[in-house]
Every structure is written in C-alpha cells, then in structure tokens.
C-alpha cells in the first residue's frame, strides 16, 4: 500500500535536497567533510520526528541520508496509521 506513494526528492541531490510526502518534510544535507545530515518533520506542526542527530548510524552519502529519512518517515507513518486504525476499530 505505502509503496504506491513514492517519495520524490527535489533540489541538488549532491548537496541539499528535500521531499514532501504524506504530511512530512524530509531533508538531506551535506555537511563538512564526509558527513551527511538528514531529518524528518511533520509539516503541520514543524515537529521533528527523526534525524541523524539522534541516530547512531554513520551517514556518509546523500543516498544513505535520503534512505534513512525515507525509512524514518515510513515507519512513523505506519505506526500512526496502526494506532488510528486500532482506535477506530475499538469503538
């Protein structure tokens, strides 16, 4: 189901890019040296739900940064969907 809605990145994929997907903003940015930073935020509130700042995995490429951000957004989306579905069924 979720695979039907691809995440499309815009901007310079080798430096600073973003994607808007299912109410989330995903960002990936090359920092000094070999390190990449990534983050996922809820567009409506601006709340950051995941980022490389709290992820112990090494992120040394733009591809890694985008994949980590995509994974975090999908996981959060599926957890929220399950919670919402469970509450609706319970009523």
N, C-alpha and C positions, 0 to 999 in steps of 0.2 A: 504494500500500500504506500508506504512512505517513499519508496524508490520512484514512484511516478512523478514526484515533485523534485526535480534536480536542483541542486544549489549552483547558481551561476555567479561566478566571480567577475568583478569589474575593476578597472584600474590597471596599474602596472604590476603584473604577477611576479616580477622580479624585484619589487621594492615595497609597494604599499597598495593593498587591494582590499576590497570589501565585497560582501554579498548580503542581500536582503532575502530572508527565507522564513516563511511561516511565523512572522511576527518577531523574528530575531535579526540582529545585525551581527554579522561575522566579520572580523577584521584580521588581517595578517600583515605584518610589517617587518622589514629587515632592519635590524639594529646594528650597532657597531660590530665589526668583525664578522663572525660566522653565525651569530645568534639571531634567531627569528622570534618575534613576539606574536601571539595570537590571543584573541578574546571573543567571547560571545555575550551579547547583551540583549535584554528584552527591549524592543523598540518603544513600547508604550510607557515603560517606567524608567528606562535607562539603566536598570539594574544589571550588573554584570553577573552572569551565572557561571562562567568558567573562563580561565585564562592561563597562559603559560606562567604567569606569576605564581600560581598555586599548583602547578603541575610539575612533578619531578622529572618527567621525561625530557631528554635533550631534544631541542628543536633547531636543527642546523640547515634547514632548507625551506623555501617557500612552499613546496609541495607538502612537507611534513606539517607546517603551520596550518595550511588550509585543511589538511586531513584531520588534524587534531580538533580544529574548530568545528568542522562538519560533524565529526563524531560526537562532540560535546553537545551540539545543538540537537542532533537527532535523539541522543539519549535523554536529554531533558524533555524534549517534545513527547517522546514515547512514555516517559514516567508520568508526565502531566496528563496525557491522554488516558492512561490506565486509571489514574486517580479519579478523573472526571467520569469515566465510564463506570467505574465501581460505584461511585456516589449515585449516579443516575439509576443504575440497576437496583440499588438498595432501597430506593423509595417505593 
